[in-house]
């Protein structure tokens, strides 16, 4: 390890010294733990870097990363210097902070962490995610971005990113996840997500369960925020799909002269059409608010988006597919995508999950339609024991076994597939990342995010 990488690891160790709720098995969402006052104080010390560029803010249970990635790619394609803040990362921490599709360099992370340290001492009970968010805001200001697409970490109302004053707010599909944190009803979860809505600022909402939509609509009405609902005001029609991508039409129902626009995306699954339509609606509203994008740049941006780990086809024959489905709703969508894209292949499922997830719900959606399951676990404090997953899967009539570590689970899955079955990975982003890394090491042509050159 060279000196730069040694310093980078020390910088990460510093960030993870603070409270990191993503590593905590059980915790409650409360003002004592999640306090925007800390974040505002820290950013004030740093000169409020988040106020130096335009922002699109994206929350939701599922699809928020995809929508944010699409929007960031559109603005990059249109010639804007574009920041993209996302979490968690798939394989490398630096994926969380990108400018024009390039990850922040490890050396720059070290530099910015050193700059943060004197101010951190002045803010009590600061968290790892708050520091990471501040670091992202600093980098975007340092890079003089024109616009940043900022994905919410958890919830919305008390999330560290919710200090921004966005051009447009976006709320993607809401389903049951983090229920111990956000609440055990869709209304409660939606209320937390709707906390990103700002007074008089337009909000775009993906199709929702009625209970969730009513909670969002109430907040929007209270804050006099114009609301656009995908599937109602902006609609879509799927046209064609293949392993290369999919095409759909999108148009406005409220503009009398609106004509269908044909859009192509490389992202697979019907849910990605919904996500892309949400991004399209947000882009149109941002256009009305001064963030101009030509029709050609917009379509090119949709066509060239890169967002790995989401029904990502790593090999076609036989199929090897990585997905990050980690709740019942996303497992249902994955199951449908399997039927749509690889209906002729029996599926060997490699599955691992966190203890706080709806394991039974995911099993109900996935296990009846797969040939066999290999349970494994990632190196993460919240990872569920693989043998426990085997016990929970009894009764589905699906052959299951536990294989550790992830490398061995992948090898076993490839052996089972015998070039005649598909291998599908799901259950958590951590499992998706671990398997993706293993497959890179064995020589599969797995695409990666680019890493930026150091810019001081």
VEXDREN-2710 file (C-alpha; in Angstrom, 1 decimal):
% VEXDREN-2710
k/r/px/py/pz
1/UNK/0.0/0.0/0.0
2/UNK/1.5/3.4/-1.0
3/UNK/1.4/6.5/1.1
4/UNK/-1.7/8.0/-0.6
5/UNK/-3.7/4.8/0.0
6/UNK/-2.5/4.6/3.6
7/UNK/-3.7/8.1/4.2
8/UNK/-7.0/7.4/2.5
9/UNK/-7.6/4.4/4.8
10/UNK/-6.8/6.6/7.8
11/UNK/-9.3/9.1/6.5
12/UNK/-12.0/6.5/6.2
13/UNK/-11.1/5.2/9.7
14/UNK/-11.6/8.7/11.0
15/UNK/-15.1/9.1/9.3
16/UNK/-16.2/5.7/10.7
17/UNK/-15.0/6.7/14.2
18/UNK/-18.2/8.6/14.6
19/UNK/-21.7/7.3/15.2
20/UNK/-22.7/5.2/12.1
21/UNK/-26.3/4.2/12.3
22/UNK/-26.0/2.2/9.1
23/UNK/-24.0/-0.3/11.2
24/UNK/-26.4/-0.4/14.1
25/UNK/-28.8/-3.4/14.3
26/UNK/-31.7/-1.6/16.0
27/UNK/-32.2/2.1/16.5
28/UNK/-35.1/4.5/16.5
29/UNK/-35.4/7.6/14.3
30/UNK/-35.5/10.5/16.8
31/UNK/-34.6/14.2/17.0
32/UNK/-32.0/13.3/19.6
33/UNK/-30.1/11.1/17.1
34/UNK/-31.0/12.9/13.9
35/UNK/-30.7/16.6/14.4
36/UNK/-30.4/18.9/11.3
37/UNK/-29.1/21.5/13.7
38/UNK/-25.7/19.7/13.8
39/UNK/-25.5/19.6/10.0
40/UNK/-26.4/23.2/9.6
41/UNK/-23.8/24.2/12.2
42/UNK/-21.1/22.2/10.5
43/UNK/-22.0/23.6/7.0
44/UNK/-22.0/27.1/8.4
45/UNK/-18.4/26.6/9.6
46/UNK/-17.6/25.4/6.1
47/UNK/-19.1/28.4/4.4
48/UNK/-22.4/26.7/3.4
49/UNK/-21.0/25.0/0.3
50/UNK/-24.4/23.4/-0.5
51/UNK/-25.7/26.9/-1.3
52/UNK/-23.3/27.4/-4.2
53/UNK/-25.0/25.4/-6.9
54/UNK/-28.5/24.2/-7.9
55/UNK/-29.8/21.0/-6.4
56/UNK/-32.3/18.3/-7.2
57/UNK/-33.2/16.3/-4.1
58/UNK/-34.4/12.7/-4.4
59/UNK/-36.0/10.6/-1.6
60/UNK/-38.0/7.3/-1.6
61/UNK/-37.8/3.7/-0.6
62/UNK/-37.0/2.1/-4.0
63/UNK/-35.8/3.7/-7.2
64/UNK/-34.3/6.9/-5.7
65/UNK/-30.8/5.9/-6.7
66/UNK/-31.8/5.0/-10.2
67/UNK/-33.8/8.3/-10.7
68/UNK/-30.8/10.3/-9.3
69/UNK/-28.3/8.5/-11.5
70/UNK/-30.5/9.1/-14.6
71/UNK/-30.9/12.8/-13.8
72/UNK/-27.1/13.2/-13.1
73/UNK/-26.3/11.6/-16.4
74/UNK/-28.8/13.8/-18.3
75/UNK/-27.2/17.0/-16.9
76/UNK/-23.7/15.8/-17.5
77/UNK/-24.7/15.0/-21.1
78/UNK/-26.2/18.4/-21.5
79/UNK/-22.9/20.0/-20.7
80/UNK/-23.5/21.0/-17.0
81/UNK/-20.8/20.3/-14.5
82/UNK/-22.8/17.8/-12.5
83/UNK/-22.4/16.5/-8.9
84/UNK/-24.0/13.2/-7.8
85/UNK/-24.3/12.2/-4.2
86/UNK/-25.5/8.7/-3.4
87/UNK/-25.4/6.1/-0.7
88/UNK/-24.5/3.5/0.2
89/UNK/-21.7/2.7/-2.2
90/UNK/-21.5/-0.6/-4.1
91/UNK/-17.8/-1.4/-3.9
92/UNK/-15.8/1.7/-3.1
93/UNK/-16.6/4.6/-0.7
94/UNK/-15.6/7.1/-3.4
95/UNK/-18.7/6.1/-5.5
96/UNK/-20.8/8.2/-3.1
97/UNK/-19.4/11.5/-4.5
98/UNK/-19.1/12.0/-8.2
99/UNK/-18.6/14.8/-10.6
100/UNK/-19.5/14.2/-14.3
101/UNK/-19.6/10.5/-13.6
102/UNK/-16.1/10.3/-12.1
103/UNK/-15.7/9.3/-8.5
104/UNK/-13.9/11.6/-6.1
105/UNK/-10.2/10.5/-5.8
106/UNK/-9.0/8.8/-2.7
107/UNK/-6.4/11.6/-2.3
108/UNK/-9.1/14.3/-2.4
109/UNK/-11.1/12.5/0.3
110/UNK/-8.0/12.6/2.5
111/UNK/-7.5/16.3/1.8
112/UNK/-11.1/17.2/2.6
113/UNK/-11.3/15.0/5.7
114/UNK/-8.2/16.9/7.0
115/UNK/-10.0/20.2/6.3
116/UNK/-13.1/18.9/8.2
117/UNK/-11.3/17.9/11.3
118/UNK/-10.9/21.3/13.1
119/UNK/-14.6/22.1/12.6
120/UNK/-15.8/18.6/13.6
121/UNK/-14.5/19.2/17.1
122/UNK/-16.9/22.1/17.4
123/UNK/-20.0/20.0/16.7
124/UNK/-21.2/17.5/19.3
125/UNK/-22.7/14.1/18.4
126/UNK/-21.9/14.4/14.7
127/UNK/-22.4/11.2/12.7
128/UNK/-20.5/9.5/9.9
129/UNK/-23.3/10.1/7.4
130/UNK/-23.4/13.8/8.3
131/UNK/-19.6/14.1/7.8
132/UNK/-19.8/12.2/4.5
133/UNK/-22.6/14.5/3.3
134/UNK/-20.7/17.6/4.2
135/UNK/-17.6/16.2/2.4
136/UNK/-19.8/15.8/-0.7
137/UNK/-21.1/19.3/-0.5
138/UNK/-17.6/20.6/-0.1
139/UNK/-16.3/18.7/-3.1
140/UNK/-19.1/19.9/-5.3
141/UNK/-18.3/23.5/-4.3
142/UNK/-14.6/23.0/-4.9
143/UNK/-15.3/21.5/-8.3
144/UNK/-17.6/24.4/-9.1
145/UNK/-20.5/22.2/-10.2
146/UNK/-23.5/23.8/-11.9
147/UNK/-26.0/21.4/-10.5
148/UNK/-25.9/18.5/-8.0
149/UNK/-28.3/15.6/-7.8
150/UNK/-28.5/14.6/-4.1
151/UNK/-30.0/11.3/-3.0
152/UNK/-31.4/11.1/0.5
153/UNK/-29.7/8.6/2.8
154/UNK/-32.6/7.4/5.1
155/UNK/-36.1/8.8/5.4
156/UNK/-36.1/12.4/4.5
157/UNK/-37.4/14.8/7.2
158/UNK/-34.3/14.4/9.5
159/UNK/-31.8/13.1/6.9
160/UNK/-28.5/15.0/6.7
161/UNK/-29.2/16.0/3.1
162/UNK/-32.4/17.8/4.1
163/UNK/-30.6/21.1/4.6
164/UNK/-30.7/21.9/0.8
165/UNK/-33.0/24.3/-1.0
166/UNK/-33.7/22.3/-4.1
167/UNK/-34.9/23.3/-7.6
168/UNK/-37.1/20.2/-7.5
169/UNK/-37.9/17.6/-4.9
170/UNK/-38.5/14.0/-6.0
171/UNK/-40.1/11.1/-4.0
172/UNK/-39.9/7.7/-5.6
173/UNK/-41.8/4.5/-4.8
174/UNK/-42.5/4.0/-1.1
175/UNK/-42.8/0.6/0.5
176/UNK/-42.1/-1.1/3.8
177/UNK/-38.4/-0.8/4.7
178/UNK/-36.6/0.4/7.8
179/UNK/-39.9/0.1/9.7
180/UNK/-38.2/0.1/13.1
181/UNK/-36.8/3.5/12.1
182/UNK/-39.4/5.2/10.0
183/UNK/-42.6/3.6/11.2
184/UNK/-44.7/0.5/10.5
185/UNK/-47.3/2.0/8.2
186/UNK/-46.9/3.4/4.7
187/UNK/-48.5/6.6/6.0
188/UNK/-45.8/7.0/8.6
189/UNK/-43.0/6.1/6.2
190/UNK/-44.4/8.5/3.5
191/UNK/-44.6/11.2/6.1
192/UNK/-40.9/10.9/6.8
193/UNK/-40.1/10.9/3.1
194/UNK/-42.3/13.9/2.5
195/UNK/-40.2/15.8/4.9
196/UNK/-38.0/16.9/2.0
197/UNK/-40.8/18.9/0.5
198/UNK/-40.0/22.6/0.7
199/UNK/-42.5/25.5/0.7
200/UNK/-43.5/26.5/-2.9
201/UNK/-40.9/24.1/-4.4
202/UNK/-42.3/21.7/-7.0
203/UNK/-42.3/18.0/-6.1
204/UNK/-42.5/15.0/-8.4
205/UNK/-44.0/11.8/-7.0
206/UNK/-43.7/8.3/-8.5
207/UNK/-46.8/6.0/-8.5
208/UNK/-47.7/5.2/-4.9
209/UNK/-50.0/3.2/-2.8
210/UNK/-53.0/5.3/-1.9
211/UNK/-52.1/5.5/1.8
212/UNK/-48.6/6.8/0.9
213/UNK/-49.7/9.2/-1.7
214/UNK/-52.3/10.8/0.6
215/UNK/-49.6/11.4/3.2
216/UNK/-47.3/13.1/0.6
217/UNK/-50.1/15.1/-0.9
218/UNK/-51.1/16.5/2.5
219/UNK/-47.6/17.8/3.2
220/UNK/-47.4/19.2/-0.3
221/UNK/-50.7/21.0/0.2
222/UNK/-49.6/22.4/3.6
223/UNK/-46.4/23.8/2.1
224/UNK/-48.1/25.0/-1.1
225/UNK/-45.7/22.9/-3.1
226/UNK/-46.9/22.1/-6.7
227/UNK/-47.2/18.3/-7.0
228/UNK/-46.8/16.2/-10.2
229/UNK/-47.8/12.6/-10.0
230/UNK/-46.3/10.1/-12.4
231/UNK/-48.9/7.8/-13.8
232/UNK/-51.5/10.6/-13.6
233/UNK/-50.1/14.0/-14.8
234/UNK/-47.2/12.4/-16.6
235/UNK/-47.8/9.0/-18.0
236/UNK/-45.7/6.2/-19.7
237/UNK/-46.3/3.3/-22.0
238/UNK/-43.7/0.5/-22.3
239/UNK/-42.9/-0.3/-25.9
240/UNK/-40.2/-3.0/-26.1
241/UNK/-37.5/-4.7/-23.9
242/UNK/-34.5/-7.0/-24.3
243/UNK/-31.3/-7.7/-22.5
244/UNK/-29.9/-4.6/-24.2
245/UNK/-32.4/-2.3/-22.5
246/UNK/-36.0/-1.0/-23.0
247/UNK/-38.0/1.6/-24.8
248/UNK/-41.1/3.4/-23.7
249/UNK/-43.1/6.5/-24.5
250/UNK/-43.8/9.3/-22.0
251/UNK/-46.1/12.3/-22.3
252/UNK/-47.9/14.9/-20.2
253/UNK/-51.6/14.5/-19.6
254/UNK/-52.1/18.2/-18.5
255/UNK/-50.4/19.9/-21.4
256/UNK/-52.8/20.0/-24.3
257/UNK/-50.1/20.0/-27.0
258/UNK/-48.0/17.2/-25.4
259/UNK/-47.0/14.4/-27.7
260/UNK/-45.5/11.1/-26.8
261/UNK/-41.7/11.1/-26.6
262/UNK/-39.9/7.8/-27.2
263/UNK/-37.2/7.1/-24.6
264/UNK/-34.6/4.3/-24.4
265/UNK/-32.7/3.2/-21.2
266/UNK/-30.2/0.4/-20.6
267/UNK/-31.7/-0.3/-17.2
268/UNK/-33.9/-3.4/-17.1
269/UNK/-37.2/-4.2/-15.5
270/UNK/-40.6/-2.5/-15.8
271/UNK/-39.9/-0.6/-12.5
272/UNK/-37.1/1.2/-14.3
273/UNK/-39.5/2.6/-16.8
274/UNK/-41.4/4.1/-13.9
275/UNK/-38.2/5.5/-12.5
276/UNK/-37.1/6.9/-15.8
277/UNK/-40.5/8.6/-16.2
278/UNK/-40.1/10.1/-12.8
279/UNK/-36.7/11.4/-13.8
280/UNK/-38.3/12.8/-17.0
281/UNK/-41.0/14.6/-15.1
282/UNK/-38.4/16.1/-12.7
283/UNK/-36.2/17.2/-15.7
284/UNK/-39.2/18.9/-17.3
285/UNK/-40.0/20.9/-14.2
286/UNK/-36.3/21.8/-13.7
287/UNK/-36.3/23.0/-17.3
288/UNK/-39.2/25.3/-16.5
289/UNK/-37.2/26.6/-13.6
290/UNK/-34.2/27.5/-15.7
291/UNK/-32.2/24.3/-15.9
292/UNK/-32.3/24.0/-19.7
293/UNK/-31.7/20.7/-21.5
294/UNK/-32.2/20.0/-25.2
295/UNK/-34.4/17.1/-26.3
296/UNK/-31.4/15.4/-27.9
297/UNK/-29.2/15.7/-24.7
298/UNK/-32.1/14.4/-22.6
299/UNK/-32.6/11.3/-24.8
300/UNK/-28.8/10.7/-24.9
301/UNK/-28.6/11.0/-21.2
302/UNK/-31.3/8.4/-20.7
303/UNK/-29.7/6.1/-23.2
304/UNK/-26.2/6.2/-21.7
305/UNK/-26.9/6.0/-17.9
306/UNK/-24.8/3.6/-15.9
307/UNK/-26.2/2.3/-12.6
308/UNK/-24.7/-1.1/-11.6
309/UNK/-26.2/-3.7/-9.2
310/UNK/-29.8/-3.2/-10.3
311/UNK/-30.8/-6.2/-12.4
312/UNK/-27.3/-5.9/-13.9
313/UNK/-26.6/-8.5/-16.5
314/UNK/-22.9/-9.5/-16.1
315/UNK/-23.1/-12.5/-18.4
316/UNK/-25.8/-13.4/-21.0
317/UNK/-25.2/-17.1/-21.7
318/UNK/-26.0/-18.5/-19.2
319/UNK/-27.2/-15.4/-17.5
320/UNK/-25.5/-14.0/-14.4
321/UNK/-27.5/-11.2/-12.9
322/UNK/-26.8/-9.0/-9.9
323/UNK/-29.7/-7.2/-8.1
324/UNK/-29.9/-5.2/-4.9
325/UNK/-33.5/-6.1/-4.0
326/UNK/-33.8/-5.9/-0.2
327/UNK/-37.5/-5.6/0.7
328/UNK/-40.7/-7.4/-0.3
329/UNK/-41.7/-4.8/-3.0
330/UNK/-38.3/-4.9/-4.7
331/UNK/-38.2/-8.7/-4.5
332/UNK/-41.6/-8.8/-6.2
333/UNK/-40.2/-6.5/-9.0
334/UNK/-37.2/-8.7/-9.3
335/UNK/-39.3/-11.8/-9.6
336/UNK/-41.3/-10.1/-12.4
337/UNK/-38.0/-9.0/-14.2
338/UNK/-36.8/-12.7/-14.1
339/UNK/-40.0/-13.8/-15.8
340/UNK/-39.8/-11.0/-18.4
341/UNK/-36.1/-11.4/-19.3
342/UNK/-35.0/-14.9/-18.6
343/UNK/-38.2/-17.0/-18.7
344/UNK/-36.5/-20.1/-20.1
345/UNK/-33.8/-20.5/-17.5
346/UNK/-34.2/-22.2/-14.1
347/UNK/-32.7/-19.9/-11.6
348/UNK/-30.0/-20.5/-8.9
349/UNK/-30.5/-17.7/-6.4
350/UNK/-27.6/-16.5/-4.3
351/UNK/-29.2/-14.7/-1.3
352/UNK/-28.0/-12.8/1.7
353/UNK/-29.8/-10.1/3.8
354/UNK/-29.6/-7.8/6.8
355/UNK/-31.3/-8.9/10.0
356/UNK/-33.7/-5.9/9.9
357/UNK/-35.2/-6.8/6.6
358/UNK/-38.5/-8.5/5.8
359/UNK/-37.0/-11.9/5.1
360/UNK/-40.3/-13.7/5.0
361/UNK/-41.7/-11.2/2.5
362/UNK/-38.8/-11.5/0.2
363/UNK/-38.9/-15.3/0.4
364/UNK/-42.7/-15.3/-0.5
365/UNK/-41.9/-13.4/-3.7
366/UNK/-38.7/-15.1/-4.8
367/UNK/-38.5/-18.7/-3.5
368/UNK/-41.5/-20.2/-5.3
369/UNK/-40.1/-19.3/-8.7
370/UNK/-36.4/-20.3/-8.4
371/UNK/-34.8/-23.7/-8.9
372/UNK/-32.5/-23.6/-5.8
373/UNK/-31.0/-21.1/-3.3
374/UNK/-27.5/-20.7/-1.9
375/UNK/-27.6/-18.6/1.2
376/UNK/-24.5/-16.6/2.2
377/UNK/-23.6/-13.5/4.2
378/UNK/-21.6/-10.4/3.7
379/UNK/-19.0/-9.0/6.1
380/UNK/-21.3/-6.5/7.8
381/UNK/-22.5/-6.1/11.4
382/UNK/-26.2/-6.4/10.3
383/UNK/-25.8/-9.5/8.1
384/UNK/-28.2/-12.3/9.0
385/UNK/-26.6/-15.7/9.7
386/UNK/-26.8/-17.9/6.5
387/UNK/-27.8/-21.0/8.5
388/UNK/-30.7/-19.0/10.0
389/UNK/-31.8/-18.1/6.5
390/UNK/-31.8/-21.8/5.7
391/UNK/-34.1/-22.5/8.6
392/UNK/-36.5/-19.7/7.6
393/UNK/-36.7/-21.0/4.1
394/UNK/-38.0/-24.5/5.2
395/UNK/-41.5/-25.1/3.9
396/UNK/-41.1/-23.6/0.4
397/UNK/-40.0/-26.9/-1.1
398/UNK/-37.0/-25.2/-2.7
399/UNK/-33.6/-26.8/-2.3
400/UNK/-31.5/-24.6/-0.1
401/UNK/-28.1/-24.6/1.6
402/UNK/-25.7/-22.2/3.3
403/UNK/-22.3/-21.6/1.8
404/UNK/-19.6/-19.3/3.3
405/UNK/-17.8/-17.1/2.5
406/UNK/-19.3/-15.2/-0.5
407/UNK/-16.5/-16.5/-2.8
408/UNK/-17.5/-20.1/-2.1
409/UNK/-21.2/-19.3/-2.6
410/UNK/-20.5/-17.8/-6.0
411/UNK/-18.3/-20.8/-7.0
412/UNK/-21.1/-23.2/-5.8
413/UNK/-23.7/-21.2/-7.8
414/UNK/-21.7/-21.4/-11.0
415/UNK/-21.1/-25.1/-10.5
416/UNK/-24.9/-25.6/-10.0
417/UNK/-25.7/-23.6/-13.1
418/UNK/-23.8/-26.0/-15.3
419/UNK/-24.1/-23.5/-18.1
420/UNK/-27.8/-24.3/-18.2
421/UNK/-29.3/-22.3/-15.4
422/UNK/-29.2/-18.6/-14.6
423/UNK/-27.5/-17.2/-11.5
424/UNK/-29.3/-14.3/-9.8
425/UNK/-27.9/-12.5/-6.8
426/UNK/-30.3/-10.6/-4.4
427/UNK/-31.1/-9.8/-0.8
428/UNK/-28.9/-6.7/-0.1
429/UNK/-26.7/-4.2/-1.7
430/UNK/-23.8/-5.6/0.4
431/UNK/-24.3/-9.1/-1.2
432/UNK/-24.6/-7.6/-4.6
433/UNK/-21.4/-5.7/-4.1
434/UNK/-19.5/-8.7/-2.7
435/UNK/-20.5/-11.0/-5.5
436/UNK/-19.8/-8.3/-8.1
437/UNK/-16.3/-8.0/-6.7
438/UNK/-15.7/-11.8/-6.7
439/UNK/-16.8/-12.0/-10.4
440/UNK/-14.5/-9.2/-11.3
441/UNK/-11.7/-11.2/-9.7
442/UNK/-12.5/-14.2/-11.8
443/UNK/-12.4/-12.2/-15.0
444/UNK/-15.9/-11.3/-15.9
445/UNK/-16.0/-7.9/-17.7
446/UNK/-17.7/-6.0/-14.9
447/UNK/-18.0/-2.2/-15.7
448/UNK/-16.8/0.2/-13.0
449/UNK/-17.3/3.8/-12.1
450/UNK/-14.4/6.0/-13.3
451/UNK/-12.2/7.7/-10.7
452/UNK/-11.2/11.3/-11.1
453/UNK/-7.8/12.8/-11.3
454/UNK/-6.8/14.8/-8.2
455/UNK/-8.1/18.3/-8.5
456/UNK/-6.9/20.5/-5.7
END
